[in-house]
């Protein structure tokens, strides 16, 4: 195979593989984990929506605390919190995997789209655990007290919780 053909094959392969990557680049981590007692501490929107638990970290100490609280595996990453912060998002998913398709600043709100990768046989409502760590602008995180989850034309505002408030409950 010539060098040109190898280059073309490499480019096509990378393009196809990038189509298989579900989470957007601002998703630092996604695992099938949730905090202990998730159901009793999560925000439960109107019927038909899953529960959510959204917490934010704007420094390494809080990041480590939330990493452990959400039960993420492995060593805690060292992040640069000069300009960025992170959101920890816990929810349930069906038998089809959920992924963050976009995070946007719309009309001074952080709007997050979580989509589902549909399987060939459909999705069963089995309430698997799913948590995401999403990187976002630190200033935005500090000035907001909620995020908006968008699904089609429906929107759900979910307030941030803080670990100190959960320990009081």
Secondary structure, 3 states (H helix, E strand, C coil): CCHHHHHHHHHHHHHHHHHCCCCCCCEEEEECCCCCCHHHHCEECCCCCCEEEEEEECCHHHHHHHHHHCCCCCCCCCCCCCCEEEEEEEEEECCCCEEEEEEEEECCEEEEEEEECCCCCCCCCCCEEEEEEEEEEHHHHHHCCEEEEEECCEEEEEEECCHHHHHHC
